[in-house]
């Protein structure tokens, strides 16, 4: 039986701590579609199919380096050989060449070999392999994900996006005929660009379709029985990148409950291009939609003018909408002037916004001036802001010694947060000085018995054992 391509324990640990799944969700969510090939069969949408096929044929013609790639590929017989090459870009190109020259019946054999690779190599190869397989034989690629256990859930978006990037009509047909296959993906999908999850299945298809035929994509999305709002918002998100004013006219065809996310998407894109136009439009929206749209417009403005965005926040009267925008603005501000960002946050009287902002600003500050960041933590009067800043400082600090970070962890007032932070420090300490860390762990009152046993035995802090890790 094929064991998971990715460590389920790795996923479990990160989900337990409410963090993004670094690498897995991000890279698999990329759904990279490289090379070209014939997608699955099916009926419906001849016009859109013709456009997709035109794109495919164009891609084949433009691949002037195809013969060169084939010549290079004759020298490579396995992924293992590719990973012996120096330079990550050389390896990526080698994988692209290798997978682009596989026949349809060779992909499954290569997919079974992925489990033998170390995690970081497995991750990159998986994205490229399944992205290409989806363009050559998407139904076979999708069927293979059913043999991968829980890991298949994370690979399926790559397959679906690769398929939809060249043949959205048949990808959409498969989706509507096999809804149960994508139920988990839809549950994990984000809305309006604010969610931590990626797009749901309907959103992935609609977004890719909109790049080729926005009208066709919107027509399909509007007829869905479920996840219609997600799909229509995905179309609007894509169109808004180039013509936000046009998408404002499209929202009227959506259900009222789904319009909010669409308005936010438009406002965010429009705000980055012309905040004056975006704010004028947002102020004309129904009252219940106005605050969130204005918040999103300010987030868009922050991409290019964080100081101006900070000034606009002071004009907002919707407290909840303002709180949503503050962390995004603070992060953009901190990228160019972290001290200015902190001074601005200190001027606010919203502790909840400050707490959330610490998770965005503190990593930037800890990397650029850890001493000043630590001084800020020590001087904080609000226990909750201090806890958020200290915990984030510990997670993101790579320069301070573990013994120094233990002191910071001791400043955290919340018992659960203090225990997690102390455990993180101890785990890092074990990597650098096992003897000193062991002494600290045995004498710590902040680390519970179960976590102590795991740390001292070299197991992960939460969940399972070392299955699926690097070998």
VOPAGU-2260 file (C-alpha; in pm, 1 decimal, decimal comma):
REM VOPAGU-2260
SITE   aa  ch    i         X         Y         Z
SITE  UNK   A    0       0,0       0,0       0,0
SITE  UNK   A    1     124,2     345,1     -86,4
SITE  UNK   A    2     196,6     539,6     227,0
SITE  UNK   A    3     115,7     911,9     244,0
SITE  UNK   A    4     329,2    1147,5      40,3
SITE  UNK   A    5     314,8    1397,9     325,1
SITE  UNK   A    6     337,3    1344,2     697,4
SITE  UNK   A    7      -7,6    1340,6     854,5
SITE  UNK   A    8     156,6    1413,7    1188,0
SITE  UNK   A    9     307,9    1726,1    1038,3
SITE  UNK   A   10     -40,0    1838,2     937,4
SITE  UNK   A   11    -187,0    1743,7    1273,3
SITE  UNK   A   12      71,6    1941,0    1469,2
SITE  UNK   A   13       9,9    2254,5    1271,5
SITE  UNK   A   14    -366,5    2225,0    1277,2
SITE  UNK   A   15    -352,2    2175,1    1652,9
SITE  UNK   A   16    -164,7    2502,8    1693,6
SITE  UNK   A   17    -393,2    2691,1    1453,0
SITE  UNK   A   18    -109,9    2773,7    1215,8
SITE  UNK   A   19    -105,0    2763,4     840,5
SITE  UNK   A   20      30,5    2436,7     710,4
SITE  UNK   A   21     365,0    2563,5     583,6
SITE  UNK   A   22     464,5    2419,7     252,0
SITE  UNK   A   23     185,4    2162,6     214,2
SITE  UNK   A   24    -121,3    2378,7     179,0
SITE  UNK   A   25      77,0    2653,7      14,9
SITE  UNK   A   26     264,6    2451,0    -242,3
SITE  UNK   A   27     -14,0    2203,6    -316,4
SITE  UNK   A   28    -256,3    2493,1    -338,9
SITE  UNK   A   29     -42,4    2642,7    -613,3
SITE  UNK   A   30    -183,7    2380,2    -848,4
SITE  UNK   A   31      97,2    2444,2   -1091,9
SITE  UNK   A   32       7,2    2348,8   -1448,1
SITE  UNK   A   33     319,7    2307,3   -1657,6
SITE  UNK   A   34     347,9    2176,4   -2011,8
SITE  UNK   A   35      47,7    2095,1   -2227,6
SITE  UNK   A   36    -162,9    1794,3   -2305,0
SITE  UNK   A   37    -510,8    1676,9   -2390,9
SITE  UNK   A   38    -754,0    1693,3   -2099,3
SITE  UNK   A   39   -1044,9    1466,7   -2022,6
SITE  UNK   A   40   -1340,7    1413,7   -2248,5
SITE  UNK   A   41   -1694,2    1528,0   -2200,3
SITE  UNK   A   42   -1967,0    1742,9   -2350,8
SITE  UNK   A   43   -2082,0    2100,1   -2301,8
SITE  UNK   A   44   -1939,6    2445,5   -2356,0
SITE  UNK   A   45   -1798,1    2402,7   -2707,6
SITE  UNK   A   46   -1692,5    2767,1   -2723,3
SITE  UNK   A   47   -1498,3    2758,3   -2399,3
SITE  UNK   A   48   -1347,1    2422,3   -2494,5
SITE  UNK   A   49   -1231,4    2563,7   -2825,7
SITE  UNK   A   50   -1067,7    2853,5   -2646,6
SITE  UNK   A   51    -896,5    2618,9   -2405,2
SITE  UNK   A   52    -774,4    2399,8   -2692,6
SITE  UNK   A   53    -647,5    2706,2   -2874,4
SITE  UNK   A   54    -445,2    2795,6   -2565,8
SITE  UNK   A   55    -310,6    2441,3   -2559,5
SITE  UNK   A   56    -206,8    2441,7   -2924,6
SITE  UNK   A   57     -52,8    2784,3   -2881,0
SITE  UNK   A   58     147,3    2654,9   -2588,4
SITE  UNK   A   59     274,7    2367,0   -2800,2
SITE  UNK   A   60     381,2    2600,2   -3080,7
SITE  UNK   A   61     549,9    2841,9   -2843,9
SITE  UNK   A   62     753,8    2565,6   -2683,2
SITE  UNK   A   63    1048,0    2624,4   -2911,0
SITE  UNK   A   64    1276,9    2467,2   -2658,8
SITE  UNK   A   65    1087,6    2137,3   -2664,6
SITE  UNK   A   66    1356,1    1955,1   -2861,5
SITE  UNK   A   67    1622,4    2087,2   -2628,7
SITE  UNK   A   68    1422,4    1972,5   -2327,7
SITE  UNK   A   69    1385,1    1627,1   -2480,5
SITE  UNK   A   70    1756,7    1609,0   -2543,8
SITE  UNK   A   71    1826,3    1702,9   -2183,8
SITE  UNK   A   72    1572,7    1451,6   -2063,8
SITE  UNK   A   73    1738,5    1159,9   -2242,7
SITE  UNK   A   74    2025,8    1196,5   -2002,0
SITE  UNK   A   75    1798,5    1168,8   -1698,2
SITE  UNK   A   76    1633,3     841,9   -1604,3
SITE  UNK   A   77    1486,4     921,3   -1263,0
SITE  UNK   A   78    1386,1    1194,4   -1022,1
SITE  UNK   A   79    1672,5    1084,7    -797,8
SITE  UNK   A   80    1919,4    1186,5   -1069,1
SITE  UNK   A   81    1752,4    1525,7   -1101,9
SITE  UNK   A   82    1790,5    1594,8    -731,6
SITE  UNK   A   83    2164,3    1531,3    -760,5
SITE  UNK   A   84    2195,1    1843,2    -977,0
SITE  UNK   A   85    2321,2    2158,8    -805,5
SITE  UNK   A   86    2083,8    2455,7    -804,6
SITE  UNK   A   87    1713,2    2446,6    -722,4
SITE  UNK   A   88    1615,4    2613,0   -1050,3
SITE  UNK   A   89    1803,3    2340,1   -1241,0
SITE  UNK   A   90    1612,6    2077,5   -1046,6
SITE  UNK   A   91    1277,7    2242,3   -1116,4
SITE  UNK   A   92    1356,3    2258,3   -1486,4
SITE  UNK   A   93    1476,0    1898,9   -1476,7
SITE  UNK   A   94    1151,5    1784,9   -1315,2
SITE  UNK   A   95     947,2    1981,5   -1567,1
SITE  UNK   A   96    1135,1    1821,5   -1855,7
SITE  UNK   A   97    1114,8    1475,7   -1702,6
SITE  UNK   A   98     741,8    1485,5   -1628,6
SITE  UNK   A   99     660,4    1653,1   -1960,9
SITE  UNK   A  100     803,7    1355,4   -2145,4
SITE  UNK   A  101     614,0    1088,1   -1956,7
SITE  UNK   A  102     343,1     897,1   -2137,3
SITE  UNK   A  103      -2,1     885,5   -1976,4
SITE  UNK   A  104      55,3     536,8   -1833,3
SITE  UNK   A  105     388,0     627,9   -1668,2
SITE  UNK   A  106     258,0     886,3   -1422,1
SITE  UNK   A  107     118,9     643,4   -1165,9
SITE  UNK   A  108     451,8     460,9   -1140,3
SITE  UNK   A  109     632,7     791,0   -1081,5
SITE  UNK   A  110     371,9     896,7    -824,0
SITE  UNK   A  111     434,8     578,2    -626,7
SITE  UNK   A  112     804,5     665,4    -607,7
SITE  UNK   A  113     739,7    1001,0    -440,8
SITE  UNK   A  114     713,6     848,4     -95,9
SITE  UNK   A  115    1080,9     749,7    -107,3
SITE  UNK   A  116    1189,2    1113,9    -132,2
SITE  UNK   A  117    1268,3    1334,5     168,9
SITE  UNK   A  118     981,4    1567,3     256,3
SITE  UNK   A  119    1110,5    1885,8      88,4
SITE  UNK   A  120    1196,9    1703,0    -234,9
SITE  UNK   A  121     869,8    1511,5    -224,9
SITE  UNK   A  122     673,7    1836,1    -194,4
SITE  UNK   A  123     815,9    2002,6    -503,1
SITE  UNK   A  124     807,0    1688,4    -717,0
SITE  UNK   A  125     445,4    1619,7    -618,8
SITE  UNK   A  126     323,2    1963,6    -721,2
SITE  UNK   A  127     492,3    1939,0   -1060,2
SITE  UNK   A  128     398,9    1576,2   -1126,1
SITE  UNK   A  129      30,1    1606,6   -1040,4
SITE  UNK   A  130       2,0    1944,7   -1213,8
SITE  UNK   A  131     131,7    1790,7   -1535,7
SITE  UNK   A  132     -57,0    1462,6   -1497,6
SITE  UNK   A  133    -378,6    1663,9   -1466,3
SITE  UNK   A  134    -318,2    1811,4   -1810,0
SITE  UNK   A  135    -235,9    1476,9   -1971,7
SITE  UNK   A  136    -491,4    1246,0   -1807,3
SITE  UNK   A  137    -688,5    1429,7   -1537,5
SITE  UNK   A  138    -931,4    1150,5   -1455,1
SITE  UNK   A  139    -645,7     906,7   -1391,1
SITE  UNK   A  140    -466,2    1164,2   -1178,2
SITE  UNK   A  141    -784,1    1227,3    -979,9
SITE  UNK   A  142    -842,1     855,1    -933,8
SITE  UNK   A  143    -488,6     812,7    -802,0
SITE  UNK   A  144    -554,4    1062,3    -524,6
SITE  UNK   A  145    -807,4     813,0    -386,5
SITE  UNK   A  146    -519,0     573,2    -315,7
SITE  UNK   A  147    -325,2     828,1    -109,9
SITE  UNK   A  148    -530,2     830,3     208,5
SITE  UNK   A  149    -560,8    1167,1     381,0
SITE  UNK   A  150    -283,2    1306,8     163,8
SITE  UNK   A  151    -509,0    1282,2    -139,6
SITE  UNK   A  152    -717,2    1565,5       2,6
SITE  UNK   A  153    -419,3    1798,9     -25,4
SITE  UNK   A  154    -317,8    1683,0    -373,4
SITE  UNK   A  155    -666,7    1706,6    -525,8
SITE  UNK   A  156    -660,1    2089,0    -560,3
SITE  UNK   A  157    -341,9    2061,4    -767,7
SITE  UNK   A  158    -504,7    1809,6    -999,3
SITE  UNK   A  159    -822,4    2011,9   -1029,5
SITE  UNK   A  160    -642,5    2337,0   -1103,2
SITE  UNK   A  161    -410,2    2177,5   -1355,9
SITE  UNK   A  162    -713,5    2031,2   -1532,0
SITE  UNK   A  163    -914,8    2353,3   -1523,2
SITE  UNK   A  164    -618,3    2557,1   -1649,6
SITE  UNK   A  165    -644,3    2387,4   -1991,4
SITE  UNK   A  166    -995,8    2241,1   -2001,6
SITE  UNK   A  167   -1228,3    2415,6   -1754,0
SITE  UNK   A  168   -1543,5    2287,4   -1919,4
SITE  UNK   A  169   -1467,7    1921,2   -1857,7
SITE  UNK   A  170   -1316,1    1992,2   -1517,4
SITE  UNK   A  171   -1644,9    2159,7   -1427,6
SITE  UNK   A  172   -1842,0    1865,3   -1565,1
SITE  UNK   A  173   -1639,8    1620,9   -1355,1
SITE  UNK   A  174   -1689,7    1837,0   -1048,3
SITE  UNK   A  175   -2068,1    1852,0   -1083,3
SITE  UNK   A  176   -2088,3    1477,4   -1148,2
SITE  UNK   A  177   -1865,7    1384,9    -850,6
SITE  UNK   A  178   -1951,6    1634,7    -574,0
SITE  UNK   A  179   -1864,5    1400,0    -286,0
SITE  UNK   A  180   -1500,8    1388,4    -400,0
SITE  UNK   A  181   -1465,1    1758,7    -331,5
SITE  UNK   A  182   -1673,4    1801,1     -16,5
SITE  UNK   A  183   -1372,1    1836,7     213,3
SITE  UNK   A  184   -1198,8    2075,4     -26,0
SITE  UNK   A  185   -1506,1    2298,3     -32,7
SITE  UNK   A  186   -1524,8    2298,1     346,5
SITE  UNK   A  187   -1161,6    2412,5     369,3
SITE  UNK   A  188   -1196,4    2685,1     108,3
SITE  UNK   A  189   -1164,9    3051,1     205,4
SITE  UNK   A  190   -1408,8    3329,4     120,1
SITE  UNK   A  191   -1337,3    3674,8     -10,5
SITE  UNK   A  192    -962,8    3646,1      31,2
SITE  UNK   A  193    -982,0    3660,4     412,0
SITE  UNK   A  194    -987,1    3291,1     497,8
SITE  UNK   A  195    -680,1    3093,1     599,7
SITE  UNK   A  196    -791,8    2810,8     376,5
SITE  UNK   A  197    -746,8    2808,6       0,5
SITE  UNK   A  198   -1019,3    2815,7    -262,7
SITE  UNK   A  199   -1281,0    2545,5    -266,5
SITE  UNK   A  200   -1317,1    2320,5    -569,6
SITE  UNK   A  201   -1583,7    2533,0    -736,6
SITE  UNK   A  202   -1373,6    2843,3    -679,9
SITE  UNK   A  203   -1063,4    2682,8    -832,6
SITE  UNK   A  204   -1250,1    2589,3   -1149,6
SITE  UNK   A  205   -1427,3    2923,6   -1176,1
SITE  UNK   A  206   -1105,2    3117,7   -1126,6
SITE  UNK   A  207    -920,0    2926,5   -1399,0
SITE  UNK   A  208   -1218,2    2946,8   -1632,0
SITE  UNK   A  209   -1245,3    3322,5   -1577,2
SITE  UNK   A  210    -888,4    3367,9   -1702,1
SITE  UNK   A  211   -1003,1    3230,7   -2037,3
SITE  UNK   A  212   -1373,1    3317,6   -2059,2
SITE  UNK   A  213   -1517,3    3530,3   -1774,8
SITE  UNK   A  214   -1871,0    3526,6   -1913,9
SITE  UNK   A  215   -1870,9    3148,8   -1951,1
SITE  UNK   A  216   -1727,2    3103,2   -1603,7
SITE  UNK   A  217   -1990,8    3328,7   -1448,7
SITE  UNK   A  218   -2268,7    3151,4   -1636,3
SITE  UNK   A  219   -2150,9    2814,8   -1501,6
SITE  UNK   A  220   -2102,2    2945,1   -1149,4
SITE  UNK   A  221   -2446,7    3104,0   -1139,0
SITE  UNK   A  222   -2613,4    2769,9   -1214,8
SITE  UNK   A  223   -2444,2    2569,8    -937,6
SITE  UNK   A  224   -2670,8    2425,6    -670,1
SITE  UNK   A  225   -2406,3    2448,9    -398,4
SITE  UNK   A  226   -2096,9    2665,9    -347,4
SITE  UNK   A  227   -2238,7    2905,9    -604,5
SITE  UNK   A  228   -2130,5    3208,8    -405,1
SITE  UNK   A  229   -1772,0    3084,3    -379,5
SITE  UNK   A  230   -1753,3    3020,1    -751,4
SITE  UNK   A  231   -1905,6    3353,2    -851,0
SITE  UNK   A  232   -1674,3    3535,1    -609,3
SITE  UNK   A  233   -1377,0    3354,6    -767,7
SITE  UNK   A  234   -1480,0    3485,8   -1110,0
SITE  UNK   A  235   -1520,0    3836,3    -973,9
SITE  UNK   A  236   -1181,9    3813,2    -799,6
SITE  UNK   A  237   -1014,5    3727,6   -1128,1
SITE  UNK   A  238   -1188,3    3997,0   -1331,6
SITE  UNK   A  239   -1135,4    4257,9   -1058,0
SITE  UNK   A  240    -759,2    4232,5   -1105,8
SITE  UNK   A  241    -791,0    4419,4   -1433,8
SITE  UNK   A  242   -1133,9    4587,6   -1425,0
SITE  UNK   A  243   -1283,6    4628,6   -1076,4
SITE  UNK   A  244   -1544,9    4873,0   -1202,6
SITE  UNK   A  245   -1680,5    4606,5   -1438,5
SITE  UNK   A  246   -1706,8    4349,1   -1160,5
SITE  UNK   A  247   -1911,1    4591,3    -952,2
SITE  UNK   A  248   -2183,3    4550,4   -1214,2
SITE  UNK   A  249   -2163,4    4170,1   -1194,2
SITE  UNK   A  250   -2244,0    4147,6    -823,5
SITE  UNK   A  251   -2611,5    4219,1    -884,4
SITE  UNK   A  252   -2659,2    3868,3   -1025,2
SITE  UNK   A  253   -2544,1    3708,2    -698,8
SITE  UNK   A  254   -2752,0    3601,3    -399,7
SITE  UNK   A  255   -2766,8    3869,7    -132,3
SITE  UNK   A  256   -2586,9    3645,8     119,7
SITE  UNK   A  257   -2295,7    3602,3    -120,4
SITE  UNK   A  258   -2257,4    3964,6    -221,6
SITE  UNK   A  259   -2055,9    4066,9      83,4
SITE  UNK   A  260   -1747,6    3862,5      -8,2
SITE  UNK   A  261   -1769,5    3985,0    -366,3
SITE  UNK   A  262   -1790,5    4347,6    -257,1
SITE  UNK   A  263   -1481,1    4301,8     -41,1
SITE  UNK   A  264   -1288,0    4144,0    -326,4
SITE  UNK   A  265   -1374,7    4430,0    -559,3
SITE  UNK   A  266   -1294,0    4693,5    -297,9
SITE  UNK   A  267    -955,1    4538,5    -219,9
SITE  UNK   A  268    -849,7    4526,4    -585,8
SITE  UNK   A  269    -995,5    4868,6    -660,8
SITE  UNK   A  270    -840,3    5021,9    -349,8
SITE  UNK   A  271    -494,7    4917,3    -469,0
SITE  UNK   A  272    -553,2    5086,2    -805,7
SITE  UNK   A  273    -749,8    5396,9    -707,1
SITE  UNK   A  274    -852,4    5438,2    -346,6
SITE  UNK   A  275   -1055,2    5752,0    -421,9
SITE  UNK   A  276   -1273,1    5563,1    -670,8
SITE  UNK   A  277   -1296,9    5256,5    -447,5
SITE  UNK   A  278   -1399,8    5451,0    -139,2
SITE  UNK   A  279   -1657,7    5651,0    -333,9
SITE  UNK   A  280   -1806,1    5326,7    -462,3
SITE  UNK   A  281   -1794,2    5157,3    -119,9
SITE  UNK   A  282   -1969,6    5451,5      43,6
SITE  UNK   A  283   -2256,9    5404,2    -199,6
SITE  UNK   A  284   -2317,0    5041,1    -101,2
SITE  UNK   A  285   -2600,9    4928,6     128,5
SITE  UNK   A  286   -2521,9    5011,8     490,6
SITE  UNK   A  287   -2473,4    4648,9     593,6
SITE  UNK   A  288   -2204,1    4602,3     325,8
SITE  UNK   A  289   -2037,7    4940,8     348,8
SITE  UNK   A  290   -1803,0    4890,7     645,1
SITE  UNK   A  291   -1649,0    4562,5     526,8
SITE  UNK   A  292   -1602,8    4698,0     174,9
SITE  UNK   A  293   -1433,2    5012,5     304,9
SITE  UNK   A  294   -1208,8    4798,0     524,4
SITE  UNK   A  295   -1109,0    4592,4     220,1
SITE  UNK   A  296   -1044,7    4906,6      14,7
SITE  UNK   A  297    -808,7    5031,9     285,4
SITE  UNK   A  298    -628,5    4696,3     278,9
SITE  UNK   A  299    -581,8    4746,0     -94,4
SITE  UNK   A  300    -448,3    5097,1     -38,3
SITE  UNK   A  301    -202,1    4961,6     218,8
SITE  UNK   A  302     -24,9    4764,1     -51,6
SITE  UNK   A  303     114,2    5087,1    -196,9
SITE  UNK   A  304      57,1    5348,8      74,5
SITE  UNK   A  305      43,2    5201,5     426,4
SITE  UNK   A  306      79,1    5540,9     593,7
SITE  UNK   A  307    -217,5    5672,1     396,2
SITE  UNK   A  308    -412,2    5356,4     482,7
SITE  UNK   A  309    -339,9    5409,5     851,5
SITE  UNK   A  310    -481,9    5759,1     819,6
SITE  UNK   A  311    -796,5    5630,5     649,5
SITE  UNK   A  312    -859,5    5382,4     931,4
SITE  UNK   A  313    -892,1    5669,9    1177,3
SITE  UNK   A  314   -1192,2    5793,3     976,5
SITE  UNK   A  315   -1382,9    5464,2    1004,3
SITE  UNK   A  316   -1682,5    5443,9    1235,9
SITE  UNK   A  317   -1754,0    5071,8    1194,0
SITE  UNK   A  318   -1551,2    4923,9    1481,3
SITE  UNK   A  319   -1557,0    4563,2    1357,5
SITE  UNK   A  320   -1460,1    4655,9    1002,5
SITE  UNK   A  321   -1181,1    4878,3    1131,8
SITE  UNK   A  322   -1049,2    4595,7    1348,0
SITE  UNK   A  323   -1032,9    4369,4    1042,5
SITE  UNK   A  324    -817,4    4616,3     850,7
SITE  UNK   A  325    -571,5    4713,4    1124,9
SITE  UNK   A  326    -347,7    4399,1    1118,6
SITE  UNK   A  327    -316,6    4408,8     738,8
SITE  UNK   A  328    -226,2    4776,0     738,8
SITE  UNK   A  329      13,3    4727,3    1031,1
SITE  UNK   A  330     197,5    4450,9     845,8
SITE  UNK   A  331     231,2    4656,5     525,3
SITE  UNK   A  332     345,2    4955,2     732,5
SITE  UNK   A  333     604,0    4744,0     920,2
SITE  UNK   A  334     768,1    4622,7     600,6
SITE  UNK   A  335     908,3    4970,3     538,4
SITE  UNK   A  336     891,9    5128,3     886,0
SITE  UNK   A  337     837,2    4886,9    1171,4
SITE  UNK   A  338     883,1    5153,2    1437,4
SITE  UNK   A  339     626,8    5374,2    1265,0
SITE  UNK   A  340     385,4    5082,3    1251,8
SITE  UNK   A  341     425,7    5019,7    1624,7
SITE  UNK   A  342     382,7    5388,2    1709,9
SITE  UNK   A  343      62,9    5392,3    1505,6
SITE  UNK   A  344     -68,4    5080,4    1679,9
SITE  UNK   A  345      10,9    5236,8    2016,2
SITE  UNK   A  346    -207,6    5531,8    1921,6
SITE  UNK   A  347    -512,3    5307,5    1877,9
SITE  UNK   A  348    -753,7    5233,1    2161,0
SITE  UNK   A  349    -855,7    4890,0    2027,8
SITE  UNK   A  350    -677,4    4610,9    2216,5
SITE  UNK   A  351    -826,2    4335,6    2000,7
SITE  UNK   A  352    -680,5    4496,4    1688,3
SITE  UNK   A  353    -343,8    4528,6    1860,1
SITE  UNK   A  354    -349,0    4162,9    1968,0
SITE  UNK   A  355    -410,2    4048,4    1610,4
SITE  UNK   A  356    -151,8    4294,7    1476,5
SITE  UNK   A  357     123,6    4154,0    1697,7
SITE  UNK   A  358     105,7    3830,2    1498,4
SITE  UNK   A  359     176,3    4027,9    1180,2
SITE  UNK   A  360     425,3    4290,0    1298,9
SITE  UNK   A  361     629,9    4110,4    1563,6
SITE  UNK   A  362     797,7    3861,0    1323,3
SITE  UNK   A  363     916,6    4154,1    1110,1
SITE  UNK   A  364    1040,3    4344,0    1414,0
SITE  UNK   A  365    1208,7    4042,2    1574,5
SITE  UNK   A  366    1401,5    3983,3    1252,0
SITE  UNK   A  367    1513,6    4343,4    1208,6
SITE  UNK   A  368    1570,0    4455,5    1570,7
SITE  UNK   A  369    1501,7    4185,0    1826,9
SITE  UNK   A  370    1631,0    4397,1    2114,5
SITE  UNK   A  371    1382,9    4676,8    2045,2
SITE  UNK   A  372    1102,8    4422,2    1996,8
SITE  UNK   A  373    1182,3    4266,4    2333,5
SITE  UNK   A  374    1184,1    4608,3    2496,2
SITE  UNK   A  375     834,0    4667,4    2360,5
SITE  UNK   A  376     712,9    4338,4    2508,5
SITE  UNK   A  377     854,7    4419,9    2850,4
SITE  UNK   A  378     693,1    4764,2    2853,1
SITE  UNK   A  379     343,5    4646,5    2759,0
SITE  UNK   A  380      68,9    4722,4    3011,3
SITE  UNK   A  381    -203,5    4515,3    2846,0
SITE  UNK   A  382    -159,4    4146,4    2945,1
SITE  UNK   A  383    -328,7    4017,9    2629,5
SITE  UNK   A  384    -126,7    4235,7    2392,7
SITE  UNK   A  385     187,1    4137,0    2580,6
SITE  UNK   A  386      99,0    3766,8    2555,5
SITE  UNK   A  387      36,7    3790,7    2179,6
SITE  UNK   A  388     359,1    3984,0    2122,5
SITE  UNK   A  389     570,7    3752,7    2339,6
SITE  UNK   A  390     435,3    3430,8    2192,8
SITE  UNK   A  391     482,4    3555,1    1836,5
SITE  UNK   A  392     831,9    3679,8    1922,5
SITE  UNK   A  393     925,8    3330,6    2041,7
SITE  UNK   A  394     781,0    3156,6    1736,3
SITE  UNK   A  395     958,6    3390,6    1494,4
SITE  UNK   A  396    1288,7    3465,5    1671,7
SITE  UNK   A  397    1585,9    3283,5    1521,8
SITE  UNK   A  398    1868,5    3489,4    1671,2
SITE  UNK   A  399    1826,3    3476,9    2048,9
SITE  UNK   A  400    1955,4    3187,8    2256,8
SITE  UNK   A  401    1697,3    2942,9    2398,9
SITE  UNK   A  402    1778,9    3047,8    2755,4
SITE  UNK   A  403    1688,0    3406,6    2663,0
SITE  UNK   A  404    1362,6    3297,3    2500,3
SITE  UNK   A  405    1267,5    3101,8    2811,9
SITE  UNK   A  406    1269,4    3432,8    2995,3
SITE  UNK   A  407    1032,4    3579,4    2735,8
SITE  UNK   A  408     801,8    3277,0    2764,3
SITE  UNK   A  409     786,5    3337,9    3139,3
SITE  UNK   A  410     633,9    3680,6    3071,9
SITE  UNK   A  411     323,6    3523,5    2915,8
SITE  UNK   A  412      31,8    3536,6    3157,1
SITE  UNK   A  413    -199,8    3285,0    2988,1
SITE  UNK   A  414    -106,9    2938,7    3113,2
SITE  UNK   A  415    -183,7    2754,3    2789,7
SITE  UNK   A  416       4,9    3002,8    2572,7
SITE  UNK   A  417     297,8    3001,0    2812,7
SITE  UNK   A  418     316,1    2621,3    2801,2
SITE  UNK   A  419     311,0    2610,6    2421,1
SITE  UNK   A  420     574,3    2880,9    2391,6
SITE  UNK   A  421     799,1    2714,7    2648,6
SITE  UNK   A  422     764,4    2384,2    2467,1
SITE  UNK   A  423     867,7    2546,3    2139,0
SITE  UNK   A  424    1177,3    2691,3    2303,5
SITE  UNK   A  425    1260,4    2355,3    2460,8
SITE  UNK   A  426    1224,9    2173,1    2126,7
SITE  UNK   A  427    1465,9    2415,6    1963,5
SITE  UNK   A  428    1700,7    2390,1    2260,5
SITE  UNK   A  429    1712,6    2012,3    2219,7
SITE  UNK   A  430    1846,3    2064,2    1868,0
SITE  UNK   A  431    2123,9    2294,7    1988,2
SITE  UNK   A  432    2220,0    2164,7    2332,4
SITE  UNK   A  433    2058,0    1838,4    2432,6
SITE  UNK   A  434    2219,2    1824,6    2774,9
SITE  UNK   A  435    2120,6    2180,0    2870,7
SITE  UNK   A  436    1771,9    2136,9    2726,4
SITE  UNK   A  437    1716,5    1811,3    2912,2
SITE  UNK   A  438    1804,7    1978,2    3239,4
SITE  UNK   A  439    1568,3    2266,7    3164,6
SITE  UNK   A  440    1278,9    2041,4    3057,3
SITE  UNK   A  441    1303,2    1823,2    3367,5
SITE  UNK   A  442    1293,2    2128,8    3592,8
SITE  UNK   A  443    1023,1    2325,5    3410,2
SITE  UNK   A  444     679,1    2377,8    3563,8
SITE  UNK   A  445     538,4    2522,2    3239,9
SITE  UNK   A  446     574,0    2204,6    3034,1
SITE  UNK   A  447     324,5    1929,3    3111,8
SITE  UNK   A  448     424,4    1568,7    3167,7
SITE  UNK   A  449     314,6    1439,8    2827,7
SITE  UNK   A  450     502,3    1713,2    2640,0
SITE  UNK   A  451     812,4    1653,2    2853,1
SITE  UNK   A  452     813,0    1285,0    2758,7
SITE  UNK   A  453     777,3    1370,7    2390,8
SITE  UNK   A  454    1052,2    1629,9    2394,2
SITE  UNK   A  455    1297,6    1412,9    2585,4
SITE  UNK   A  456    1233,5    1114,1    2357,9
SITE  UNK   A  457    1273,2    1321,4    2041,4
SITE  UNK   A  458     911,7    1284,8    1931,6
SITE  UNK   A  459     699,2    1572,5    1795,4
SITE  UNK   A  460     542,2    1800,1    2056,0
SITE  UNK   A  461     187,9    1703,6    1952,4
SITE  UNK   A  462      41,1    1392,1    1790,3
SITE  UNK   A  463     182,4    1070,6    1642,9
SITE  UNK   A  464     538,4     964,4    1579,8
SITE  UNK   A  465     793,5    1032,1    1307,0
SITE  UNK   A  466     609,1     870,7    1017,5
SITE  UNK   A  467     656,0    1049,4     690,1
SITE  UNK   A  468     949,4    1262,1     806,2
SITE  UNK   A  469    1279,1    1300,6     629,3
SITE  UNK   A  470    1490,8     992,7     627,5
